[in-house]
Amino acid sequence: MSTIRVLSAEADFDAFANIVIDAYPALFERSEKSRQKLAESFIEETEKDPTMSFWGLFRTVHDEERLLGGMRLFDFRMNFLQTQIPVGGVGQVAVSLEHRREHVAKEMMLFYLRHYREQGTPLAVLYPFRPDFYRQMGFGYGTKMSRYRLDPAALPEGRGREHVRRLGPDDREELRACYNRYARGTHGMIHKTERELDQLLEHEERRVVGYEEDGRLEGYLVFTFERDGSFLVNDLYVREFIYETREALAGLLAYLHSQNDQVQRIIIRTQDPSFHHLFDDPRNGSDELVSPVYHAANLQGVGLMYRVLDVPHMFRLLEERDFGGQTCRLELRIEDTFLRENAGTTRLAFDEGHAHVLEDGPCDVALEMNIGSLSALLAGTVTFERLHVYGLAEISDPTAIEMVSRVFAVERKPVCVTAF
């Protein structure tokens, strides 16, 4: 019999620190000093950040209650399809080496999903240590992340570099306001917490510069330097890049361009699929070709995953959303083998794009898919037409595929820069 509860005692954090060090050996040194420092950081984080909590799974082993695994839970707010909704995040999932293959992670994940569903939170998000593991639990793929390794000279010189200045702790509120304005207008963005602002502005190795116009911060980028071989060769690694206006984008790119005599490569992560159009030369320097003549430009990765926790509740929260201006009635038949209470049929009436949940009644078209496919479809990272072609969704009337695709079409895929 397992018990899952919030970690609060110092001994619990000590035990969890040991588990985390074993679970992530590449990140932490295995020593008493490292364990103590990590446990202290956990306690400090819980005291400083009310939106984050540590949870542990306990079982009785040899007549003694032991911590077998733990995780962090995050109470986020997200712009989802231009609606501000609560979202549950999970991170640092770790299981004791002695208790692997005992369904500890499965129990914790099921608790995590039910914990947020019972609070009325309609969506769960996570970064997967293995995408297949979480896809089997009903998570759908988010937007791919691209990493560019650019020659600084390839970035546009542009205008506006004179508006770029170094930011520090005194600029905290201006930076927060800039980020929040961007988040309110961008599907997928998570509101920034106080802990994140601390990490951004007080990290010793990170530099923050911002574009300011008429006293208003309209964009910023966070970067570090990374040595590539000798001390004379460095890359500039952009960790976060936020801009509200085209002028702010141009000014910040011009700032990066100006570093061409100091750095070998500018490394930028972005979820913008059109980003390569900015550069005269988007190649990554490898001279690798994808047959027949496609030059290697960026490395792509699958990361953040989404999961709808309560299908009818999600659509009730999105009643102000315009689903493609369509007028129709859809029946969603959703399979959810992991969170079984979320499986079933939801009937929706769309009136000029606005959705309403129906208790019963006939529908024009019936759709069948699993919860992971629905989650990706609703987030806008895949179209219904593609799900149907891939055999991941079925429809009662194939002539309605185009109409259903318009219902779920999203102008821009979700963007998220929050690490957790």
N, C-alpha and C positions, 0 to 999 in steps of 0.2 A: 504494500500500500504506500503510495507516494503522497507527499504534502508539498505544495508549492506556495511559497510565501515571500513577502518582501524581506530582503536582507537588511538588518539593522544592527545586530550585535557585532562588535569588533572581531570576535572569533569567526563569525560567518564570512566577513570580508577577507580575513586571513586565509580561510579555506578556499574561497573563490579565487583569490589571487594565485594560489598554488595550481588550481585547475586551469586558469587562463594561461599561465606560463607554460604548462605542459601542452595545452591545446594550440598555442601560437608560438612555438619555439623560435621562429625566425624574428619575432618582434621583441622578445624579452629574454634577458639573461637569467639563467637559472642559478640564483644565489639568494641568500637570506636578505641581503641588502635590497635586491631587486624586488623580492616578494613583499617586504615591508613597505617599500616606496609605493608599489602598485596598490597595496591594500589601503594605504593612507590616501592615495589619489582617489580611490573609489569613494571613501568616506567624505572627502572634501567636495567631490562632485555632487553627491546627494545633498549636501548642505547648501551648495550654491545654486543648484538647478532644480527647481520644483517640477519641471516638465519631464525629468528623467528619473527612473528608479531601477534598482537592482532586485532581481528575483532569483530564488534558488529552489531546486527540487531536492527534497530530503526523503530518505528512506531509512528504516531501521535495519542495520547490518550488524549481526552478532550482538544483538541486544543494545545497540548504540545508534542513536540518530546521526546520520552522516549526510553531508552535502555531496550530491552526486553530479550536479550540474547547475549552471546559472545562465543568466541573460540580462541584458539591459532592455527596458521598455521606454519608449519615447512618446510623449503626448504632443503630437504635432498639430499645427494648423496649415492647411494647404489650399492654394488656389487650384481647384479642380473644375475645369470647364467654366471658368469665371464665377465659380461659387466657392466661398470660403467654407471649408468643411473640416471637422476633426479627423485626424488620421493617426493610426497606431503604428509606430515603428519598432523594430527589434534589432538588436545588434549584440556583438560579443557573445554569441551563443557558444558555450563551452561545456564539455562533458569530461568527467574524470576518466583518465586512461584505464583505470581498473574496472570501469563500468560501461565501456563501449558495448554496442550491440545488445543493450538491455532496454531499448526504446526510451531512453531518457530524453533525447532531443525531440522525439515525436511527442512525448507527453508535454514537454515545455511549449512546443509550438502550438499544440491544440489548446493549451491553457491560454497562450498569448492571443490567439484568434478569438476565443470565447470571451476573454476578459474585455476586449474592445467591443465586440459585438453586443455584449450585455450593457455596455455603457452608451450604446447608441452610435458608436463610431462606425461608419459604413465602409471604411477602406483601410487595408493594411499594406505596408511597404517594407521592403528589406533589400539589402545588398547580399546576394547569394555567395556562399563559399563554393557551392556547386549548383549551377542553374537547374540541372536535372533533378536534384534532390528536392528543391522547392517547387519545381513545376509539378511534381507528383503530389504536392500538397495544395495545388490549386492556384499557384501564383502565375501570372502572365508576364511576358517580357515587356520591359519598358523601352525607351528610346536608346539606341546605341550611342556610346560615347566614342568620339574620334580624337585621336592624339596626333597632332601635326608636329613635325620637326623641321622648322623652316629656317632657311638662310635669312638672317635679319635684313639683308639688302633686298629680299623679295617682298618685304612688307611695304605697303604704300607709304611714301613720305607724308603726303597729305598736308593738312593744315591743323592748327590748333595746339601744337605742342606747348606753346607759351601758356596755355590754360592748365597744364598738368603740373601738379605739385605733390610733394611728399605729404602723406597723412600720418597722424599719430593719435595717441589717446585723447587729445583735446578735440578731435574731429569725430568722436564716437557717435554723437547724435545725428550729425550730417550724413555719416556713412549709413547709419541705421535707416534714416529717412529715404535715402537714395535706393537702398536695397528693397525696402518695403514698397516703394512706388513701383519698382520693377516687378516685384513679386505679385502685386495686386493686378498687374496687367498681363501676367505670363502664366499660362496653364502649366501646372505641375510644380510650381515653386512653393517651397516650405518656408514659413516665417522664421526669421533668424532669432535665436535665443540669446540671452545675456552671455551664456557660456561660450557660444560661438563667437560673439563679438570680442570677448576676452582673448580667445585663442587667436583671432585674426589680428588684433592690434598689439598684443603683448608677447607674441611669439618672437624669440630672439633672432631667428634666421629669416623671418619673413619681412619683406618690404611691401608697403601699400602706397600706391600713388593714385590720385584722383583727378578727374577733369572737372573744373569749376568754371561756371559761366555766370557772371553777374551775381556772385556770392552764393550760387546754388550748385551743390555737387550733383553732377548729372551722369557720373560713371566712375568706376575705379577698377584697378586690377591689383591682385595680390601675387607676388612672385618670390622665388628663391633662386639662388645661384647654386649650380651643381658642377663640380669639377669633372672634367672628362679627360682623364689621363694626367698630364702635367698641371702644375698650378697656374700655368699661363693660358690654359684652355678651359673655358667655362661655358656651360649652357645656362640660359635663363628659362626657368620653369614657371609658367603662369599657372597659379593655383586657382584663381577665381577671377572672372572677367565679367563685369556688369556694366551695361551702358543703356541709357534711356533714349538717347538721340543719336542720329547719324553723325553729328558734330563731335559728340563725346567718343564715339567709336573711332572716328578719323584721328582725333587728337591722341588717343591712347595708342593707336597703331603707329602713329608718327613717333611717339615716345619710344616704343619698342624698336622701331627702325633705327633710331638714333644710337642704339646700343651696338651697332654692327662692328665697331672697332674694338669692342670689349668681349663680346660673346661669339661663340661659334654657331650655335643654333638657338632659336626661340622655340620652346616646346609649349604648345597650347592645347588644352583639352576643350572640346566643344561638342554640343549636341545639335549644332546647326548643320544640316546636310548640304547647305549651299556655300559653306565657308570658303571652299577652295577658289571660288570666283573672285575673291578679294585679291589674289596674289598673281603676279606675273609668272612665278614659278612655285607651284605647291609641292614639288618633289621633296622627298625626305632625305635625300643625299645618298641613298643606297645604290642608285642606278639600277635597281631591280625592275624588271618588266613583267607585267601580267600579259600573257599571250592574247592577241598578237602584239599590239603596241600600246599598252596601258601602263603608264609610269606610276610606280609606287608613290603614293602621296601621304596617306594617313593609315594608322593602325586603328582598327575598330574593335570595340568590346561590348559584350552584353553585360549589363549591370543591374541597376535598380529594377525591382519587380513589383507588380501591383496585384492586390487581391481584394475583390469585393466581398464584404462580410455579410451583407444583408441586402439582397437584390431589391426588394420593394422599397426599403428605406432609402437606398441610394437614389432611386428615381424620384421619390418624394422630395428629397433634398435638392434635386436638380429641376424642380418644376419651372423655374425661371429660365432655364436653358432653352435656346432655340435649336431643336434637333432638325436642322436642315429645312425648316419651313414646311415639313411634310404633314399631311393629314391622313391618318390610317390607324388601324388597330393591329397590334402585334401581340402574339403569345410567345413568351420566352419559356422554353423548357430547359432548365439548367441542371446539369449533373454536377454534384459536389460530393465526392466519395470520402473526403477527409473531414470537412465540417458539414456533417449530414443534415443538420437543421437548416442549412442554407440552400439545400437542393429543393427543386420543385418548380411549379409553374407560376409565372407572373404575367398578368395581362395588362397591357398598356394602351391607352388611347392617346394619340398624338393629334392635337388640334392646332394647325398652322405652326407646327414645330414644338409646341409645349406639351409635355408628357404628364399624364395622370394615371395613377394606378387604379385598375378596375377590380372589383370584387369578383365579377363573373361576366358572362355574356360572350357572344360570338366575336371572333377576330378575323381579320382579312388574311393574315399570314401567320404561320407558326414557324418558329426558329428553334433549333436544338443545338446545344453546344455545352462544353464543360465550363466550369467557373473561370479557369485560367484564360480560355479564349474570350469569354465575355469581358473579363477584366481588361485584357489588352485592347479589345474592340472599343470599350467605353472610354479608355484612356486615350485612344486615338493612335496607338502604335501599329495597328494593322487594320485593314479595311474588311468589311464583311465579304466582299467579292473574293479577296485573297483567302480568307478563312474557308470559304466554300470550295474554291479551287483546290486547296490543300487537303480537303476532306475533314476539316476541323469544325465545320458547321454544316447543318442541314436546313433546308427550307422547304415548306410545303408547296410553294408555287415558284419555280425557278424564274418565271417572267418578272418576279418582284425583286430580284437580286439588286438591280440598279437602284430601285426606290429605297430598299433597306440600307444600302451603302450610303445613300444621301442622308438618311436618318442619323447614322452614326459617324458621318464625316467630321473630321476635326481639322481646322485650318492649319494649325501648327502642333506638332507632336509635343508631349510634355517635356519640360526642361526642369532639371533639378541639380543644384550645386551643393546641396547639403550632404555632408559626410556624417555617417553615424554607425 
